[in-house]
Amino acid sequence: MPSVKKTTAAVLFALFAAVIPLSSQQKGRVVVQQLINGQAVSADSARIVTGLIRSRIGASGAVTLVTREDFDKILAEHQFQTSDWSDPDKTARLGAAAGADYIMVGEIDEMDGVHFVTARMIDLNTAEQIASSDIEFERLNQARAAMEEFTDRFLRALGYGNGVPSRSGPQAASQPANAAADAAANTADNTGANFPLRETIRTIDGNMARIPGGTFMMGSITGQGNANERPQRQVSLGAFSIGKYEVTQAEYEAVMGNNPSGFRDGSLPVETISWFDAVEFCNRLSRAANLTPAYTISGANVTWSGSANGYRLPTEAEWEYACGEWTDGWLGGNSGRITHPVGQLAANRYGLYDMIGNVQEWCWDWYGSYGRDAPSNPQGPGSGTARVRRGHSFQNTGRLLPANRDYAVPREKNNTAGFRITRSGF
């Protein structure tokens, strides 16, 4: 994805009184606060975009906008920090003081000349994240259409058809005449566009396998595999968790708001993504789950904080260790030259699926030659021009070794490569 000129300040904008399905007698109350502009975005531009968001949500009639110009003062009075969004007591007190039910925490960045808005909505009563999405636009004259699409995406995903509630709290409301058409449009091509983010987080967490730390022989012995898999050396790893499945299109779209894949179905692995897309997904998923993002992204420079508890890509060593021995996979001989829904073939000893075949998987490491040392928790070379891919794809033929290595420049995208996620520790 485009490199990010990272804006460190959080952007608070309550775009989303509109997106909580409440009864017609009691609409949700949302604070709409001025977007905080990044270094490459002017304050005037931020005010324009904020006004477009406010106008679109207000026009929906689905919510009540809380116009509190002194919301920054309320934040200061409550000594509220960005890390407090996960604290139900603090958010409830803040919501009561502001007279609001919901607020959006997000960012507005400028990336290689493209404006980028990303946001997550928080229930001020429970501190639970309700939804998340993002959108890009280049010039301000494109902002109106972009913000309409951005806002309507949340309205549809959380139960509003054309800005009108289609359900009310825990009880279903009487549906408008066009509800069936709305539902059909919302689920078109089964890409997961309305897959609830909170359900996505629960699903991903429930599908993480715990891998105990240990020592193994990484690479191939002389006479086996390819030259870049040698010399075989002893590697020690700490415990980590890794996804049982490759990240699916439904999961990717729930977090990123788009689906770039060539083969389309929510249960298929996401593909046609760059290494930068994969690390950005990890960071956004981490923020959505109230975890510390593993990566700091500044343009094309991405650094990894080993102390962060958020989601990340596996290292090449972690991937090979978790893969272990050969398992059946979707390869050229049985795949039909297409991807297949994750988890259909046999799992390996750790309960991981599709480590061999389906799509190749991006790893953290820069690609480089192996040394002869016996490293502990290796992270690959400090720099390079290509990132490692592991695991073969639906186009590969033959019985390739789990130690097989591939690589590509981090901006490359094709339909043979996806990823799975990892977290440090158990």
Number of C-alpha atoms within 10 A of each C-alpha: 17 15 19 22 18 18 18 11 15 16 22 23 24 31 30 33 29 33 29 28 25 21 18 15 6 12 20 22 24 31 27 27 24 21 24 22 21 20 15 15 15 11 15 10 14 17 16 16 20 20 17 20 24 24 15 20 27 17 12 20 15 27 25 20 22 19 15 16 12 10 17 13 11 16 14 10 11 13 11 15 10 10 10 14 22 19 14 16 15 19 25 20 14 22 21 12 14 19 15 25 26 30 27 27 20 22 23 28 25 23 19 12 14 15 19 16 21 20 25 25 27 24 25 26 19 17 20 19 23 21 26 25 22 20 18 19 18 15 10 13 9 11 19 18 12 20 25 15 14 22 24 21 20 23 25 22 20 21 21 24 23 15 22 19 30 21 20 18 11 9 9 12 15 11 13 12 8 10 15 12 10 18 14 10 11 18 14 11 12 15 25 23 25 20 21 19 25 18 14 18 18 11 12 18 14 11 16 20 19 20 19 14 16 12 14 16 15 24 26 20 15 12 8 12 17 16 15 17 20 20 17 20 18 15 20 18 18 15 15 19 22 29 22 25 23 28 22 24 28 28 29 27 24 27 28 20 19 17 23 16 21 14 16 18 20 21 19 23 30 31 28 17 23 22 27 21 18 24 27 24 21 25 22 23 27 21 18 24 20 17 17 19 24 26 21 15 18 14 13 14 11 16 11 15 13 10 10 16 16 23 27 27 24 26 20 26 25 27 24 22 22 23 24 17 14 14 19 15 26 26 24 18 13 12 18 12 16 19 25 21 17 17 17 11 14 13 18 19 12 15 17 21 24 29 31 27 27 31 32 28 30 31 28 22 23 23 24 17 13 16 11 11 11 15 13 14 17 15 17 19 12 9 11 12 11 18 23 23 26 26 27 29 27 25 21 21 15 8 13 16 19 23 27 18 20 17 19 18 15 20 16 15 19 13 21 25 27 30 28 25 24 23 21 20 14 14
